[in-house]
Amino acid sequence: MIDLHTHSIFSDGELVPAEHLRRVENLGYEAVAITDHADSSNLDFIIPRIVKVAEDLNRFSQTSLVPGIELTHVPPEMFAELVARSRKLGARIIVGHGETVMEPVKAGTNMAAILSGIDILAHPGFITQEEAHLAAEKGVYLELTGRKGHSLTNGHVARMALESGALLVVNADAHGPGDFMTAEMAETVALGAGLDKERYEKVRQDMSALVARNISGM
């Protein structure tokens, strides 16, 4: 089990990273990314702290903690700049806060995030066919989410990914202890979005490959 979109007390989550990691370790996770909400005001505060705590905790945990960030409600024009800054600060997984139907995310965010070189486009709402094809071309993963509300468009996202060949991830977007998904729940999210079990197994393999590629050298 891997989850690459979760939040700690460094944004709007409930847990310090140590408890966050321990709870998913207890669920048998292989890896988890802490991807707290950020814009230009707090990137340099959050990322170095998650990088440091990952160095500390990964010595003692069976679950790998991956330092990440979620660029949230940033102007589309700033995405490329903030992705570059996030990489330089040590973020291994960069999530773009997509155009979810639950929030007034600025139009054009999905496209700008994909073009900027993020790893995952979270809850991308009614992503267009053009955007999905571009995500496939750029190797950007589209998210199927377990998060209430954001999950309303999972079926659409899955269909766009299947039609375009875009990669998929299944994430919880966890903010507290009750949000972490079991392996069974993650499979339910995937199948509920319209994937079959064979396709979901491919998603799991692709997520493992993304983790292996992005934590090389940690």
N, C-alpha and C positions, 0 to 999 in steps of 0.2 A: 504494500500500500504506500502510495506517494501522494502528497498534497503540496502544490506549489503556489498556493495563494491563501495565506493566513495572516492574522493581525495580533500584535501584542500590545502591551501598555504604551509602547512608543507611538501609537496613534490611538485608535478607538477600540483596541482589544482589552481584555480583562486580566491577562496573566503576564507575569514576568517571563522572559524567555526560558528560564530553567524549568518552571512548572509547565509551561507550554510544551517544551520538548519532552518532559517526563510523561505527560499525559498521552502524547501520541506514541511514545515508545511503549507504553503499557498496552496500546492498541495494536502493536506489532508493525508500526510503520517502518519502512525502509529509509525514507527521507521526508523532511518537511522544510518548506521555505517560509521564513517570516518576511512578509512583504507589506510593511506598514505604509499607510497613506502618506504621500509626500508631494510637495511642490518645491519651488525654488527657495522657500523660506526655511525648510527643515531637512533637506537632503543631507547636508553636512553634519547634522546632529544625529540622525537616525542610522545611516548606513555604517559609519565606523563603529558604533556601539553593537550593532548586530554582527558585524565582522568579528569584533573582539570576543563577544560572548560565544559565537560559534567556535572560535579557536579554543576557548576554555572548555566548553561542554562536550565537544566532539571527541575529546580524549577519553570520556567516561560513558558515552551513550552508544547504544547499539543502533540508534536512529541518527542519521546525518542531518544536522541543522545547516541549511543553506541560506546564506545572507541574500536578501532581496529587497525590493522596494516596489510599491505600486504608485505610479505617477497618476495623480487623481485630480480631475477637473482643471488640468493645466491648459492654457491656450494651445490650440493645435500648432500654432507657429513656434511654440517653445519645445515641442517634443524632442526634436533631434538634439538640441542643446542639452536638455536635461538627461536624456539617455546617455550621452557622452560623459556628462559629469558623474552620473550614477556608476557607470563602468569604472571610471577613474577612482572613485571612492571605494570600490570593492564589491559592488552588487553583482552577484552571480546569476540571479534571475530578475529580470525587469518585466513587470506587469504593467500594461496600459489599462487604465480604467475606461472601459468602452462605453458605448452609447446605450446603456441600459434604459429600459422603458420606465424604470422606477425613479430616475433622477434627471434633472435638466442638464445633461451633459451636452456641451456645445457641438452642434453639427460640424462634421469634418474631423472629429476626434478619432474615429476608427481609422480613417485613411491616413491621417498624420502619424498615428501611433504605429501603424504597420510599416510605413515608409521610414520611420526613425530607427528601426532595428531592435524593437522590443522582442522579448521572447514569447510572451503570452498576451493575447488581447482578452481581457476579462469581460464576462457578461456583455457581449457586443450588441445586444438587442436585435433589431431587425437589420442585421448586417446585409449589405447588398452583394449581389453576385460578383460585381467588379471588385469589391473589397475582399471577398473570400478568395477569388482567383489571385489577387495580389498577395494575400497572406500565404497561399500555397507556393507562389513563386519565391517569396522572401523567407520561407521557413518559419513563419510566425504561427504559433499554436492558437487555435480558437478554443474558448473555454465553455464547457458545459458545467453549470454551477449547481451546487446544492443549496445555495442561499435563497431563502424565501423572497419572492418578488422578482429578483434578478432571474430566477429560473423559469419565468413565464415564457421566455422565448427560446428555451433550450431546443425544442423541436425544430424551430426555424434554423437555428445555428447549426445543428447536426445536419440538416438537409443541405444547407449551403456548403458545408464542409465536404459532404459526400459527393456533391455535384462538382465541386472545384478541385478536389484532391487535397484540400487543406488539412493539416494535422490538427488533432484534438487533444485536449486535456480534460480531466474531470477533477474539479477542486471544490472544497467546501466553502471558501471565503469565510473561514471560521474567525469569530471574534471572542469566543468564550468556550468554556468546557463543554457546554451542550451542543456545540456546533461541529465538533470533530466527527468525521464520518468513519464508520467501520467499512471494511472491504465490501461487505454485503450492501451497505447503503450506497456506496459509490457505484457499484454495479447497477443498482436500482435506478440511480440518476441516469446512467448511460442508456440502459434499456428503455427507460421511460421517455428518453429523448428520441427513440427510434432506432438505436443501434442494435444489432444482433450480438450474440456472445462472441462470435469470431471477430467482429469489428472492435468490440470492447477490448478483447485481448490484445489487438494491435495497438489500441490507445495506450494500454498499460505498458507495452513494450516501448512505444515511442516516448512515454514519460520517463521511463528508466534511462533511455538513451540521452534525453535532454539533461537529466541530472548528471549522468556520467560525464557528458561533454563539458558541462558548466562548472563542475566542482573539481575538474582536473587541476592539480597543483595547489589545492587548498591545504 
